[in-house]
């Protein structure tokens, strides 16, 4: 899957293995997430199909 198909694709800068900081909020401590290729594929497909993506975990 490639994110270069759409010029306004919101996930275009994400790459497999990239680490992103998740900011602290009132009920959640500061954390980090490392993106996998499978996660990015799921985001891309849900966005292209204009369908919601259920995320558990």
N, C-alpha and C positions, 0 to 999 in steps of 0.2 A: 504494500500500500504506500502511496506517496501523498504527501500533503500539498504538493505543488499543483494539483489539479484546479484549485480555486484560489483566486488572488486574495480574497477576504477570509480565507480559512482560519478560524481562531486558534487552531492547534499547530500551525505551520512551524513555529519555533521549537516545538517539543521534539526531542530525539530519544530513541531507546537508550537507556542507561543514564539519561540526564537526571540530575537531582534537583528538586524544587523545594524551596522552603515554604512551609505552611505556617502562616502567621498565627500568633496567639490570639485567642478570643476568650470571652468570659468563662466559657465552659470547657475550653480546650487548651492544653499546653502547646507551646511551640513545637513543631515537628518537621520532618522532612519526608519526601516521597521520591523514590527512584522509579521512573517510568519504564515499563516493559514494552516490547514490540506488540504483544497481544493487547495490552491496554490501549495503545495508540491506534491499533487497528479497530478495536471496538468503538472508540470515540469517532474515528473517521467514518465508519459505516453508519453509526447512529446519526451523525450529522448529515451525511449524504442522503440518507433515507428520510430525514426529518422526523425521526422517531425518538422517543425517550430512551434513555439507557439506565437500567436499574443497576445501582452499585451497592454491593453489600460488603461488609467487613469492618 
